[in-house]
Amino acid sequence: QRKGESTEGEILIISTDSRRVGALAQSRAFAELIGIPLEMAHSVEDITEVLERYRNARLILIDTPGLGPHEMQEREHQRSIIEAAEVDEVQVVVDGLTGYEHMLDFVEASQTFASELRLLFAKMDEVVRPGAVLSSAVETGVPSSYFTTGPAIPGGISPGDLSRIAEWIAGRRERPFGTGD
């Protein structure tokens, strides 16, 4: 198989992140570690071409740059790429250490990308006051998908069951996240 040709049932990562220093190297290292191809797409034309080459892929993950809620021009560019890719679902990665109001702003701004959003809360092993995580998910009505708890591969990710957070806040369970949970 030549580089850039799809095989039936393959998983692919497409990175659109050209903003963050080292983003490509990090994405490439991750893709190599788990043994799947990585492609870059910086425009609607790029993503359309990559998706055509990998039309038989079973799963395509599109890694976009993290944007603040007020970066309108960059968000519009990102939205156009996501729209061109005709995604089924968008996982909005929210830093669990972020304040409640910022979480709400971030999720609200992300709702322009797709009708199917999920919240993936990161750095949960570092969170000591989880109220903002629970409140932002409840307030926005966007379901949570996963919690990340560290960089371990495999591992470091668990289902985003908000009842774990609620029970922790209510004092009915111990802190549910440690490194690698």
C-alpha positions as CSV (number, residue, x, y, z in Angstrom):
1,Q,0.0,0.0,0.0
2,R,1.3,3.4,-0.9
3,K,1.3,6.2,1.6
4,G,-2.0,8.1,1.6
5,E,-4.1,5.3,0.2
6,S,-6.9,4.0,2.3
7,T,-7.5,0.4,3.2
8,E,-10.9,-0.9,4.1
9,G,-11.8,-0.4,7.8
10,E,-8.8,1.8,8.6
11,I,-8.7,4.5,11.3
12,L,-7.2,7.9,10.3
13,I,-6.3,11.1,12.1
14,I,-6.5,14.3,10.2
15,S,-4.8,17.3,12.0
16,T,-5.9,20.8,11.1
17,D,-3.7,22.4,13.8
18,S,-1.1,24.6,12.3
19,R,-1.2,27.2,15.1
20,R,0.4,25.4,18.1
21,V,4.2,25.0,18.1
22,G,5.0,21.3,17.9
23,A,1.4,20.3,17.1
24,L,2.3,18.3,14.0
25,A,5.2,16.5,15.7
26,Q,3.0,15.6,18.7
27,S,0.2,14.3,16.4
28,R,2.7,12.3,14.3
29,A,4.2,10.7,17.4
30,F,0.7,9.8,18.7
31,A,-0.3,8.3,15.3
32,E,2.9,6.3,15.1
33,L,2.5,5.1,18.7
34,I,-1.0,3.6,18.0
35,G,-0.1,2.6,14.4
36,I,-2.5,4.7,12.3
37,P,-2.0,7.2,9.5
38,L,-1.9,10.9,10.0
39,E,-2.8,13.5,7.4
40,M,-2.7,17.3,7.5
41,A,-5.5,19.5,6.2
42,H,-5.4,23.3,6.4
43,S,-8.3,24.1,4.2
44,V,-11.6,22.9,2.9
45,E,-9.9,21.7,-0.3
46,D,-7.3,19.8,1.7
47,I,-9.8,18.0,3.9
48,T,-12.0,17.1,0.9
49,E,-9.0,15.6,-0.9
50,V,-7.9,13.6,2.2
51,L,-11.4,12.3,2.8
52,E,-11.6,11.2,-0.8
53,R,-8.4,9.2,-0.5
54,Y,-9.6,7.6,2.7
55,R,-13.2,7.1,1.7
56,N,-13.2,3.5,2.9
57,A,-11.9,4.4,6.4
58,R,-13.9,3.0,9.3
59,L,-13.2,6.0,11.6
60,I,-11.8,9.4,10.9
61,L,-10.7,11.6,13.8
62,I,-10.2,15.3,13.0
63,D,-7.9,17.1,15.5
64,T,-8.5,20.8,15.4
65,P,-6.6,23.6,17.2
66,G,-7.9,24.7,20.5
67,L,-9.5,28.1,20.1
68,G,-10.9,30.6,22.6
69,P,-14.5,31.4,22.4
70,H,-13.8,34.9,21.0
71,E,-11.5,33.9,18.1
72,M,-14.2,34.4,15.5
73,Q,-12.2,34.4,12.3
74,E,-10.4,31.2,13.3
75,R,-13.6,29.6,14.5
76,E,-15.3,30.3,11.2
77,H,-12.3,28.7,9.4
78,Q,-12.5,25.7,11.7
79,R,-16.3,25.5,11.2
80,S,-15.9,25.4,7.4
81,I,-13.5,22.5,7.6
82,I,-15.7,20.6,9.9
83,E,-18.7,21.3,7.7
84,A,-16.9,20.1,4.6
85,A,-16.0,16.9,6.4
86,E,-19.6,16.2,7.2
87,V,-18.8,15.0,10.7
88,D,-21.2,12.9,12.7
89,E,-20.1,14.2,16.1
90,V,-17.8,16.8,17.7
91,Q,-16.0,16.1,20.9
92,V,-15.4,19.5,22.6
93,V,-12.3,19.1,24.8
94,V,-12.8,21.3,27.9
95,D,-10.0,21.7,30.4
96,G,-11.5,20.6,33.8
97,L,-9.5,23.3,35.5
98,T,-11.2,26.1,33.6
99,G,-13.6,28.4,35.4
100,Y,-17.4,27.9,35.0
101,E,-18.1,31.0,33.0
102,H,-15.3,30.3,30.5
103,M,-16.6,26.7,30.1
104,L,-20.0,28.0,29.2
105,D,-18.6,30.5,26.7
106,F,-16.4,27.8,25.2
107,V,-19.2,25.3,24.8
108,E,-21.6,27.9,23.5
109,A,-19.1,29.0,20.8
110,S,-18.5,25.3,19.9
111,Q,-22.2,24.7,19.3
112,T,-21.9,26.3,15.9
113,F,-19.8,23.4,14.6
114,A,-22.3,20.5,14.7
115,S,-25.6,19.5,16.1
116,E,-24.0,16.5,17.9
117,L,-21.7,17.8,20.5
118,R,-20.1,15.9,23.4
119,L,-18.0,17.3,26.2
120,L,-14.7,15.6,26.8
121,F,-13.3,17.0,30.1
122,A,-9.5,16.9,30.3
123,K,-7.1,17.0,33.3
124,M,-9.7,15.5,35.7
125,D,-6.9,14.1,37.8
126,E,-5.9,17.7,38.6
127,V,-9.3,18.9,39.4
128,V,-10.0,19.6,43.2
129,R,-13.2,21.6,42.8
130,P,-15.4,19.8,40.3
131,G,-18.5,21.9,40.5
132,A,-17.7,23.8,37.3
133,V,-17.4,20.6,35.3
134,L,-20.8,19.3,36.6
135,S,-22.5,22.6,36.3
136,S,-21.3,23.4,32.8
137,A,-22.5,20.1,31.5
138,V,-25.9,20.5,33.2
139,E,-26.3,24.1,32.2
140,T,-25.4,23.6,28.5
141,G,-27.3,20.3,28.2
142,V,-24.4,18.8,26.2
143,P,-23.7,15.2,27.2
144,S,-20.3,14.4,28.5
145,S,-18.4,11.6,26.7
146,Y,-15.1,11.1,28.4
147,F,-12.8,12.2,31.2
148,T,-9.0,12.3,30.7
149,T,-6.8,11.7,33.6
150,G,-3.3,11.8,32.3
151,P,-1.1,11.1,29.3
152,A,-0.9,7.3,29.6
153,I,-1.5,5.4,26.4
154,P,-3.3,3.1,26.7
155,G,-5.2,4.5,29.6
156,G,-5.7,7.9,30.9
157,I,-9.3,8.1,29.7
158,S,-12.6,6.9,31.2
159,P,-16.3,7.2,30.4
160,G,-17.7,10.7,31.2
161,D,-20.1,9.6,33.8
162,L,-21.2,12.8,35.6
163,S,-22.8,10.8,38.4
164,R,-19.2,10.1,39.6
165,I,-18.7,13.9,39.9
166,A,-22.0,14.5,41.6
167,E,-21.3,11.7,44.2
168,W,-17.9,13.2,44.8
169,I,-19.4,16.7,45.4
170,A,-22.1,15.2,47.7
171,G,-19.4,13.4,49.7
172,R,-20.8,9.9,48.8
173,R,-17.6,8.7,47.3
174,E,-13.9,9.4,47.4
175,R,-12.2,11.5,44.7
176,P,-12.9,9.4,41.6
177,F,-9.8,10.5,39.6
178,G,-6.2,9.7,40.2
179,T,-3.4,9.6,37.7
180,G,-4.2,7.1,35.1
181,D,-7.8,6.4,36.1
